[in-house]
Amino acid sequence: MDEQSKTLLFFDERRFLEDVATRNPIEVFKNALEAANLHFNARFHEGEQTATLIHERAIFMDTILRHAWNRFCWSKNICLLAVGGYGRGELHPQSDIDIMILIRWGNPRRHQKNIEGFLTFLWDIQLKIGHSVRTMSQCVAEAKGDITVATNLMETRTIAGNESLRQLMTKKTGPKKIWSDKAFFRAKLLEQKERHEKHGNTEYNLEPNVKEAPGGLRDIQMINWVAKRHFNVESIDQLIGKEFLNAEEFLQLKRGEAFLWKVRYGLHLLADRPEERLMFDYQRKLAAMFGYHDSEERLGVEKFMQHYYQVVLSMREMNDVMLQYLDEVILRKDKAKNIYALNERFQVRDKHIETVGDYVFAKYPSALLEIFCLLGENENIVGIRAATIRQIRQHRKLIDDSFRHEPQNKKLFLRLLRCPHRMSTQLQRMTRYGILGRYLPEFGRIIGQTQHDMFHRYPVDAHTLQLIKNMRVLERPEMAERYPLCSHIYKNLPKPELVFVAGLYHDIAKGRGGDHSALGAHDAEEFCRRHGYSAEETRLISWLVAHHLIMSNTSQRADISDPDVIYKFARLMGNQLHLDYLFVLTVADITATNPTLWNTWKASLMRQLYSETKRALQRGLENPFDRDAWVESTKQAALDTLAELGISQPKAIEIWGNVDDEFFLREKADDIATYTAAIAARGDSNDPVILIQNAGVEIPIATQIFIHTKGMDNVFPTTAAALDHLQLNIMDARLHRDTEGHTFDTFYVLDENNQPFGDSTEMLEKTQRTLSQALKNPDPSAFNLNRRTPRHLKQLAMRTVASISNDIEKSATILEVITPDRPGLLAHLGRIFVRFELRLLSAKIATLGERVEDVFYLVNMDYSPLSNAEFCEELRDTICKELDARNEEDVEGETLPRMRLWR
């Protein structure tokens, strides 16, 4: 009671009891609860330790429940227990108050009236309780059949009533009666495995669950549950100094737990409900609450999330070590040992590698790298023994500058990159156990580093290791089916380890400010020099890092049907070797950044860029492509096909009018013939011609929509609005118009699942009907889109960036718009173009998670580039202001953060 009095100085218990006796008890209890909440929350915002607050909150709740319990008359055969987290003495602001009413024996109905009155009173004072009523025998029966019940019963405290009942229940549900420590451990391991799988087996989710995800609070509790049951102790601090836990590890656990408690407490306050997910809007608010501020290089929320990820990474490491140890002493204690030596430093025990003695790493520091080489060279070794993991943790501080410059250690690291088995897994282990970030300090700085958007699915270190894994699996037969070209190229690379190094360094400089590609190229060059790569290999690796974004940018944002674009790209490549290495790196990078964004359309763009560049290199850079010859060749091929269909050359040329040469550069001759035949069949009617079919040679890559109109304005915004209503996403827009106002527009679209839909008769008819009606009867209300912006896109709103420049060769103005994605974006931009009396020649649409980076080629009504600087500035400002105004509406008036691009 002295401890309670000490910690509850804010609560005048005597005055409380007097008020209960003289006033409405329900109001008195409710007022006490409200005042306590305000008191605890104020202390949290003032910086009080969260551990103190959650324990005091539990003590305060004990007091409230005890006085509520004492309002009724109870026998000695019943008691009130706290269970679960509350039973551990932990209570967060919005957590349920889990209680159990324990009856020694007999029929619970004897106590029914009092129990109902007690629970009703708790509901009346608006407590969020989770309750159960059980007899002693029911506790035993339910604990036998349910590991969760058995676990909860381990963590109980008596709030009121006969304490001996709880002690008896604990004895009857202990490991000597039910759930032996071996059975309990197996069940909890399975439970954790299933829980981790629900969260993708990664601690690096974009919106992680603080409680349930790998490395979260549940992983810490898992260690406590199993250890306490096996060693029969009340708390694992009783095990400090034993083989299971040392003082440093205990301190690390408590620090990690304290940080996660703080995050969870703040999350509950912000959400005003028992929210356990760190959703994007809460991430920003928590970062501000905890004092993480924006800098020129990084956002405050990114600093906060990096700290979070580093903590959960360390907690998962602790979970690995402790459970591995318990596995050895519980599950494999009496099993026959299969031991064989690898060398004088390491041996294998039951498929797990271990040192031959505690002295190994101290005497042979190089063994800190060697162990991972051995794992990658021996397919049958499945892991590292707990004692050896602990030795690695204890000795990793030996990795310093002198260690890094030791020739033997450089050779070991290069040997690791050539390992035949699970090389990326070894890099992941090295990261988790603190080795990789010490050997490569520049890598250590990006561990847990995030970019606060939906495009970059993982922190930089996890993305980097996933990229390397993506390249490694290209050797597998099933990858040849999914990535046929990339798999073929990878298998023929002369030295695959060179692209691994490029992958390791491609994002190494993110978050430093400046161009991360250039800074990373410098770091990669230094790595190569330190590790003895030849000058030619060093130049290739450094070049790959410096240019690792160029291929994806070119394929998605440039007109790769333009021979000039291909020629310039081929000149940058210089030779086939650079093209091959860059293609493999780029595909692995895209799929490791966000695998859900990789689709048949983006794959086709990459394949087209690679194939056209390869042809240009084979033709020779001294022989640039002849645009005029290509245009004439396409026209003639189309005319030949049309002649077979009975359409004369004069008729075809009349239909084409003076449409620009880009039409014949970008479209295939067969497609042009199909379009022309459909236009001829329409005759003198002014109805639009709409053709819809899947595009692709062997497999559909997108659905192609061709639209021809006569003298109609606003075709692009009308079409964009109609497609948006159909929930179709525009991947590419090729827009052509002659001087008579006839449009020859081709759109490439995917459905809401990022798939072509040309095989669906119903969807084809619906799209045809919707577009025809929209184009025949353009209605301004079509621009008023009702589709709601998804929650995650609202919370990641960034300010729009627009830039305008002129392309002399194309005689057009290039407008680049980088803005958060949302329904109706293209229709809105189209409406702005109409207001400014601009013609849209073409558009390249690139969706990168929650952000789009769209490029538009514009001219004025006279088909001339925009030359008036004031006009361009007004256009740019209008786009930014109007799009940001919509964003601000979506995020309910919050100040939009600045746009920051690391790509």
CORBEL-V806673 format. One record per helix or strand. SS is the DSSP state (~ for helix, > for strand). FROM is the first residue (numbers start at 1). TO is the last residue. If there is no record, write none. Layout:
BEGIN
SS/FROM/TO + SS/FROM/TO
END
This chain:
BEGIN
~/2/7 + ~/13/22 + ~/25/45 + ~/50/69 + >/78/82 + ~/84/87 + >/97/103 + ~/108/124 + >/129/135 + ~/136/145 + ~/147/154 + >/157/161 + ~/163/172 + ~/181/198 + >/209/209 + ~/217/231 + ~/236/239 + >/240/240 + >/245/245 + ~/247/271 + >/277/277 + ~/280/289 + ~/300/331 + >/339/341 + >/346/349 + >/352/355 + ~/360/363 + ~/367/377 + >/383/384 + ~/386/398 + ~/401/404 + ~/407/417 + ~/423/432 + ~/436/439 + ~/441/444 + ~/460/475 + ~/477/482 + ~/484/491 + ~/496/505 + ~/516/530 + ~/535/546 + ~/550/557 + ~/563/573 + ~/576/593 + ~/595/597 + ~/600/619 + ~/627/644 + ~/649/656 + ~/662/666 + ~/669/682 + >/689/695 + >/702/710 + ~/715/725 + >/729/734 + >/737/737 + >/742/750 + ~/761/776 + ~/780/783 + ~/791/795 + >/798/798 + >/801/807 + >/812/820 + ~/825/835 + >/838/844 + >/847/848 + >/851/860 + ~/869/890 + >/897/897
END
